[in-house]
Amino acid sequence: MVELSKIKKNDGGHKICGVDFDPNGDLVHNTHEDGSYTAYHKGQKMKYDDYISELESRVYRNSKGKSITNSFGYFGGLNFDSNGKII
């Protein structure tokens, strides 16, 4: 994982039709002089296809009136007391 402050800023931004699809700045795309690119999401390098998929997902969620930056959480499991009841 690369520290976000060490990653070069976006060379295009993520405003499409006036809507900022990356308000938290966690999605980064850099184009290099040779035409190659580097994409990051939350500091982790990603494939370009995954970068495009993430943008598409944000546009779709926005079109449905949902949060652009909302991501799903992980189920942490259950804890039980000595009687077997969920605590």
LUMTORNU-720338 format. One line per 8 residues: number of its first residue (from 1); for each residue x, y, z of N, C-alpha, C. Coordinates in nm, 2 decimals. Layout:
N
NUM) X/Y/Z/X/Y/Z/X/Y/Z; ... .
This chain:
87
1) 0.08/-0.12/0.00/0.00/0.00/0.00/0.09/0.12/0.00; 0.05/0.22/-0.08/0.13/0.34/-0.10/0.06/0.45/-0.02; 0.13/0.53/0.05/0.08/0.64/0.13/0.02/0.74/0.03; -0.11/0.78/0.05/-0.18/0.87/-0.05/-0.11/1.00/-0.07; -0.04/1.05/0.03/0.03/1.18/0.01/0.15/1.17/-0.08; 0.20/1.04/-0.11/0.31/1.02/-0.19/0.27/0.99/-0.34; 0.14/0.98/-0.36/0.09/0.95/-0.50/0.07/1.09/-0.57; 0.11/1.09/-0.69/0.09/1.21/-0.77/-0.06/1.24/-0.79 .
9) -0.10/1.37/-0.79/-0.24/1.40/-0.80/-0.30/1.35/-0.93; -0.43/1.34/-0.94/-0.50/1.31/-1.06/-0.46/1.40/-1.17; -0.45/1.35/-1.29/-0.43/1.43/-1.41/-0.55/1.47/-1.48; -0.67/1.43/-1.43/-0.79/1.46/-1.50/-0.90/1.49/-1.40; -0.89/1.45/-1.28/-1.00/1.47/-1.19/-1.11/1.37/-1.21; -1.21/1.38/-1.13/-1.33/1.29/-1.14/-1.46/1.36/-1.14; -1.46/1.48/-1.19/-1.59/1.55/-1.21/-1.65/1.53/-1.34; -1.76/1.47/-1.34/-1.83/1.43/-1.46/-1.97/1.50/-1.46 .
17) -1.99/1.59/-1.56/-2.12/1.67/-1.56/-2.14/1.75/-1.43; -2.03/1.80/-1.38/-2.04/1.88/-1.25/-2.06/1.80/-1.12; -2.06/1.67/-1.13/-2.07/1.58/-1.01/-1.93/1.53/-0.98; -1.88/1.55/-0.86/-1.75/1.50/-0.81/-1.77/1.35/-0.77; -1.72/1.26/-0.85/-1.74/1.12/-0.82/-1.62/1.06/-0.73; -1.54/1.15/-0.68/-1.44/1.11/-0.59/-1.42/1.22/-0.48; -1.52/1.25/-0.40/-1.51/1.36/-0.30/-1.41/1.33/-0.19; -1.38/1.21/-0.17/-1.28/1.18/-0.06/-1.14/1.17/-0.12 .
25) -1.12/1.18/-0.25/-0.99/1.17/-0.31/-0.92/1.04/-0.29; -0.99/0.93/-0.29/-0.93/0.80/-0.27/-0.91/0.73/-0.40; -0.95/0.78/-0.51/-0.93/0.72/-0.64/-0.84/0.81/-0.73; -0.73/0.75/-0.77/-0.62/0.83/-0.84/-0.59/0.77/-0.97; -0.57/0.85/-1.07/-0.53/0.81/-1.21/-0.42/0.90/-1.26; -0.30/0.84/-1.29/-0.19/0.92/-1.34/-0.15/0.86/-1.48; -0.14/0.95/-1.58/-0.09/0.92/-1.71/0.06/0.96/-1.72; 0.15/0.87/-1.76/0.29/0.89/-1.77/0.32/0.95/-1.90 .
33) 0.44/1.00/-1.92/0.49/1.06/-2.05/0.48/0.96/-2.16; 0.51/0.83/-2.13/0.51/0.73/-2.24/0.37/0.68/-2.27; 0.26/0.74/-2.21/0.13/0.70/-2.23/0.07/0.59/-2.14; 0.16/0.53/-2.06/0.11/0.43/-1.97/0.05/0.50/-1.85; -0.01/0.43/-1.76/-0.09/0.49/-1.65/-0.06/0.41/-1.52; -0.10/0.47/-1.42/-0.10/0.41/-1.29/-0.23/0.45/-1.22; -0.30/0.35/-1.16/-0.43/0.38/-1.10/-0.42/0.33/-0.95; -0.48/0.40/-0.86/-0.48/0.37/-0.72/-0.62/0.39/-0.66 .
41) -0.65/0.30/-0.57/-0.78/0.32/-0.49/-0.74/0.30/-0.34; -0.76/0.41/-0.27/-0.72/0.41/-0.13/-0.58/0.37/-0.10; -0.49/0.41/-0.19/-0.35/0.39/-0.18/-0.30/0.25/-0.23; -0.39/0.17/-0.29/-0.35/0.04/-0.34/-0.35/0.05/-0.49; -0.24/0.00/-0.56/-0.24/0.00/-0.70/-0.35/-0.09/-0.75; -0.41/-0.05/-0.86/-0.52/-0.13/-0.92/-0.51/-0.14/-1.07; -0.57/-0.24/-1.13/-0.57/-0.25/-1.28/-0.66/-0.14/-1.33; -0.64/-0.10/-1.46/-0.72/0.00/-1.52/-0.86/-0.04/-1.53 .
49) -0.89/-0.16/-1.56/-1.03/-0.21/-1.57/-1.10/-0.20/-1.44; -1.03/-0.22/-1.33/-1.09/-0.21/-1.20/-1.12/-0.06/-1.17; -1.03/0.02/-1.21/-1.05/0.17/-1.19/-1.17/0.22/-1.27; -1.19/0.17/-1.39/-1.31/0.21/-1.47/-1.43/0.15/-1.40; -1.43/0.03/-1.36/-1.54/-0.04/-1.29/-1.58/0.04/-1.16; -1.48/0.09/-1.09/-1.51/0.17/-0.97/-1.58/0.30/-1.01; -1.54/0.37/-1.11/-1.60/0.49/-1.16/-1.75/0.46/-1.20; -1.76/0.35/-1.28/-1.90/0.31/-1.33/-1.99/0.29/-1.21 .
57) -1.94/0.22/-1.11/-2.02/0.19/-0.99/-2.06/0.31/-0.92; -1.97/0.41/-0.91/-2.01/0.54/-0.84/-2.11/0.61/-0.92; -2.10/0.61/-1.06/-2.20/0.68/-1.14/-2.33/0.61/-1.13; -2.33/0.48/-1.13/-2.46/0.40/-1.12/-2.52/0.43/-0.98; -2.45/0.42/-0.87/-2.50/0.45/-0.74/-2.56/0.59/-0.73; -2.49/0.68/-0.79/-2.54/0.82/-0.79/-2.67/0.83/-0.87; -2.68/0.76/-0.98/-2.81/0.77/-1.06/-2.93/0.71/-0.99; -2.90/0.62/-0.89/-3.01/0.56/-0.81/-3.03/0.64/-0.68 .
65) -2.96/0.75/-0.66/-2.98/0.83/-0.55/-2.91/0.78/-0.42; -2.81/0.69/-0.44/-2.74/0.64/-0.33/-2.60/0.71/-0.31; -2.54/0.69/-0.20/-2.41/0.75/-0.17/-2.30/0.70/-0.27; -2.22/0.80/-0.32/-2.12/0.77/-0.41/-2.00/0.69/-0.34; -1.98/0.73/-0.22/-1.86/0.68/-0.15/-1.90/0.56/-0.05; -2.02/0.52/-0.05/-2.07/0.42/0.04/-2.01/0.29/0.00; -1.94/0.22/0.08/-1.90/0.08/0.05/-1.95/-0.02/0.15; -1.96/-0.14/0.11/-2.02/-0.24/0.21/-1.92/-0.27/0.32 .
73) -1.98/-0.31/0.43/-1.89/-0.35/0.54/-1.88/-0.50/0.55; -1.81/-0.54/0.65/-1.79/-0.69/0.67/-1.86/-0.73/0.80; -1.92/-0.84/0.80/-1.98/-0.89/0.92/-1.88/-0.94/1.02; -1.89/-0.89/1.14/-1.78/-0.91/1.24/-1.81/-1.04/1.32; -1.92/-1.10/1.30/-1.95/-1.22/1.38/-2.04/-1.19/1.50; -2.06/-1.29/1.58/-2.14/-1.28/1.70/-2.06/-1.32/1.82; -2.10/-1.27/1.93/-2.04/-1.31/2.06/-2.15/-1.36/2.15; -2.12/-1.47/2.22/-2.22/-1.53/2.31/-2.18/-1.52/2.45 .
81) -2.27/-1.51/2.54/-2.24/-1.52/2.69/-2.23/-1.66/2.73; -2.21/-1.69/2.86/-2.20/-1.82/2.91/-2.33/-1.91/2.90; -2.44/-1.84/2.88/-2.57/-1.91/2.87/-2.61/-1.93/2.72; -2.52/-1.89/2.63/-2.54/-1.91/2.49/-2.62/-1.80/2.42; -2.65/-1.69/2.49/-2.72/-1.58/2.44/-2.63/-1.48/2.37; -2.68/-1.43/2.26/-2.60/-1.33/2.18/-2.58/-1.20/2.27; -2.46/-1.16/2.27/-2.43/-1.03/2.35/-2.38/-0.93/2.25 .
